[in-house]
Amino acid sequence: MTDLSTFPIAQRWPARHPDRIQLYSLNTPNGVKASIMLEETGLPYEAHLVDILKNESHTPEFLSLNPNGKIPAIIDPNGPGGQPMPLWESGAILLYLADKSGKFVPADAAGRWEATQWVMWQMGGLGPMFGQVGFFNKFAGAKWEDKRPLERYVAEAKRLLGVLDTHLDGRSWIMGADYTIADIACLGWVRNLITFYEARDLVGFDALVNVPAWLDRGLARPAVQRGLEIPKRA
């Protein structure tokens, strides 16, 4: 039996199945990258809800695993060399799980780096910019009299969607015929932008040629449907 007792996070969120990958997360656009990937790969895992609305990601136990205080994070009890592997940052988790499972990343070096660049693109652009649209359109920033910040981030969100839309021309998935971690990284964020952030009309989503169909294809995948609900708030 794997012993996770040396990890303080396992004391706050005890493992019922310590031999499985432990996922500490919430079903936000970043969180679902990990849960969708775990569902897609079929790797055994156990999900623990970390409620960011209750600041649980800033508790000492969570910070002991991820000093950045953000979900998702994982512990793989069977990491490299058979030792437990703690890991945070959603993009790093995607790459790790792809390597562990041998799935959803191209086997050739050129393809792997191409998929990786799209994951980095999502983390550096799509996620942060869409998050700002959400803040200034739906949350506290929506009350600000000065609408220039909203206009700035909407313009950048439109540009990024345009980049993706152009790239998807003639492609089913970001890497072409194969669904990969590049798609998994982006699906939750695009979905969130037009649903939870209520920015569908604001960013002109329905005028896009390729992104809506790509999103529909992704959301139709059973593993994506499951992953979007894991872990769910009580």
matplotlib code that plots the C-alpha trace (Angstrom):
import matplotlib.pyplot as plt

x = [0.0, 1.4, 2.0, 1.1, 1.3, 4.4, 2.3, 0.4, -2.3, -3.3, -4.1, -6.7, -7.9, -7.4, -6.9, -9.3, -7.3, -3.7, -2.5, -4.2, -3.3, -4.7, -6.3, -6.9, -9.0, -12.3, -14.2, -12.9, -11.4, -7.9, -9.1, -11.0, -7.8, -6.6, -9.9, -10.7, -7.2, -7.6, -10.9, -9.6, -6.5, -8.3, -5.6, -6.9, -7.4, -9.2, -10.6, -10.6, -12.7, -10.6, -13.2, -11.4, -14.4, -13.6, -9.9, -9.0, -6.3, -4.5, -4.6, -1.2, -2.0, -2.6, 0.3, 2.6, 1.9, 1.5, 3.1, 1.4, -2.0, -3.8, -5.7, -5.2, -2.5, -1.8, 0.2, 1.1, 2.0, 3.7, 5.9, 9.3, 11.4, 8.4, 8.4, 5.4, 5.4, 3.7, 2.9, 1.1, 0.4, -2.3, -0.1, 2.7, 0.0, -1.2, 2.2, 3.0, -0.2, 0.4, 3.8, 2.6, -0.3, 1.4, -1.8, -2.9, 0.5, 2.3, 5.0, 7.4, 9.5, 8.3, 4.7, 5.2, 6.7, 4.0, 1.3, 3.3, 3.4, -0.4, -0.6, 1.7, -0.3, -3.4, -1.7, -0.1, -2.9, -6.2, -6.7, -5.5, -7.3, -10.6, -10.4, -10.1, -13.1, -15.0, -13.9, -14.8, -18.0, -19.6, -17.9, -16.7, -15.2, -18.5, -19.5, -16.6, -17.6, -14.5, -15.1, -11.7, -10.3, -13.2, -12.8, -9.1, -9.6, -12.5, -10.4, -7.6, -10.0, -11.4, -7.8, -7.0, -10.2, -9.3, -5.9, -7.5, -10.2, -7.7, -5.5, -8.5, -9.4, -9.3, -8.5, -10.8, -8.5, -5.7, -3.1, -5.1, -6.7, -5.7, -7.2, -4.5, -3.5, -3.7, -7.4, -7.9, -6.0, -8.3, -11.8, -12.8, -11.7, -13.6, -16.7, -16.4, -16.0, -19.4, -21.3, -20.2, -18.6, -21.6, -19.4, -20.7, -22.1, -19.4, -16.6, -18.6, -18.4, -21.1, -19.3, -16.4, -16.1, -14.3, -14.1, -17.8, -17.7, -14.4, -15.9, -19.0, -16.8, -14.8, -17.9, -19.5, -16.7, -18.0, -14.7, -15.0, -18.5, -17.5, -14.4, -16.2, -18.1, -15.1, -14.7, -18.1, -19.0, -21.2]
y = [0.0, 3.4, 5.7, 9.3, 10.3, 12.5, 14.8, 17.3, 17.7, 14.1, 14.8, 17.4, 15.5, 11.8, 9.3, 6.4, 4.8, 5.9, 3.7, 5.9, 9.4, 12.0, 15.0, 18.1, 20.4, 22.1, 22.0, 25.4, 25.8, 25.0, 22.3, 20.4, 20.0, 17.5, 15.7, 15.5, 14.1, 11.6, 10.5, 10.3, 8.2, 5.9, 6.3, 5.3, 8.4, 9.8, 13.3, 15.7, 18.9, 22.0, 24.8, 28.0, 30.1, 29.1, 29.8, 26.2, 26.4, 28.8, 26.6, 25.4, 21.8, 22.8, 25.3, 22.5, 20.8, 23.9, 27.1, 29.1, 28.3, 27.4, 24.3, 21.7, 19.7, 16.0, 13.4, 10.3, 7.6, 5.7, 8.4, 8.2, 5.6, 4.2, 7.2, 9.6, 12.5, 15.8, 18.1, 21.4, 23.7, 22.4, 22.4, 20.4, 18.0, 17.5, 16.7, 14.4, 12.4, 12.2, 10.7, 8.4, 7.0, 7.3, 9.0, 12.3, 13.6, 12.8, 10.2, 12.0, 14.9, 17.5, 16.7, 16.7, 20.1, 21.4, 20.2, 21.6, 25.0, 25.1, 24.2, 27.0, 29.3, 28.5, 29.0, 32.3, 33.8, 32.1, 31.4, 34.7, 36.9, 35.0, 35.2, 39.0, 39.2, 37.3, 39.6, 42.8, 41.4, 39.4, 39.9, 43.0, 44.7, 44.8, 47.6, 49.8, 52.9, 52.9, 50.3, 50.5, 47.5, 45.3, 46.6, 45.8, 42.2, 41.6, 42.7, 40.4, 37.5, 38.1, 38.1, 34.8, 33.2, 34.3, 32.7, 29.4, 29.7, 30.2, 27.4, 25.0, 25.6, 22.1, 20.5, 18.5, 19.1, 21.5, 19.0, 17.9, 14.5, 13.6, 14.9, 15.8, 17.7, 20.9, 20.5, 19.4, 22.6, 24.9, 23.3, 24.3, 27.9, 28.4, 26.8, 28.9, 32.1, 31.7, 30.2, 31.0, 34.3, 35.2, 36.6, 34.7, 37.8, 40.1, 38.2, 37.4, 33.7, 32.7, 34.6, 32.2, 29.6, 26.7, 27.1, 26.4, 23.1, 22.2, 23.0, 20.9, 17.9, 18.2, 18.6, 15.5, 13.3, 11.2, 11.7, 15.4, 15.4, 13.5, 15.5, 18.8, 17.8, 16.6, 17.5, 19.2, 21.6, 20.0]
z = [0.0, -1.0, 1.9, 1.3, 5.0, 4.4, 2.3, 4.5, 1.8, 2.3, 5.9, 5.0, 2.0, 3.0, 0.2, 0.2, -2.6, -2.0, -4.9, -7.4, -8.7, -6.3, -8.0, -5.9, -8.0, -8.9, -12.2, -13.4, -16.9, -15.6, -13.2, -15.9, -18.0, -15.5, -14.9, -18.7, -19.3, -16.5, -17.9, -21.4, -20.5, -18.1, -15.5, -12.1, -9.9, -6.9, -7.0, -4.0, -4.2, -3.3, -3.0, -4.1, -3.1, 0.5, -0.1, 0.4, -2.2, 0.2, 3.2, 4.6, 3.4, -0.2, -0.3, 0.9, -2.5, -4.6, -3.2, -5.9, -4.4, -7.6, -8.7, -10.1, -8.4, -8.3, -6.5, -8.5, -6.0, -8.8, -10.3, -11.9, -10.2, -8.4, -6.1, -5.4, -7.8, -6.7, -9.6, -10.2, -13.1, -15.4, -18.5, -16.8, -15.5, -19.1, -20.4, -17.5, -17.9, -21.7, -21.1, -18.4, -20.5, -23.9, -25.1, -26.6, -27.6, -30.8, -30.5, -32.9, -31.4, -34.0, -33.3, -29.5, -29.6, -31.9, -29.4, -26.5, -28.1, -28.3, -24.7, -23.8, -26.1, -24.1, -20.8, -21.7, -23.8, -24.0, -20.3, -18.9, -21.5, -21.3, -17.5, -17.7, -20.1, -17.4, -14.7, -16.5, -18.1, -15.3, -12.0, -10.0, -13.0, -14.7, -12.3, -13.3, -15.1, -17.3, -19.9, -21.6, -19.7, -20.9, -24.4, -24.3, -23.2, -25.5, -28.4, -27.4, -26.9, -30.4, -31.8, -30.0, -31.2, -34.7, -34.4, -33.4, -36.0, -38.8, -37.6, -37.5, -41.1, -42.7, -39.4, -37.1, -34.1, -33.3, -34.4, -37.5, -37.5, -33.9, -30.7, -28.3, -25.1, -27.2, -27.6, -23.9, -22.8, -24.8, -24.7, -21.1, -21.6, -24.9, -23.3, -20.2, -22.2, -24.0, -21.1, -17.6, -18.6, -20.8, -23.6, -26.6, -28.4, -27.0, -28.7, -31.9, -31.3, -33.8, -36.6, -36.3, -39.0, -37.4, -33.6, -32.9, -34.7, -33.0, -29.6, -30.3, -31.3, -28.1, -25.9, -27.5, -26.2, -23.2, -21.3, -21.7, -20.5, -17.4, -16.8, -16.9, -13.8, -11.8, -9.0, -8.6, -5.8, -3.2]

ax = plt.figure().add_subplot(projection="3d")
ax.plot(x, y, z, "-o")
ax.set_aspect("equal")
plt.show()
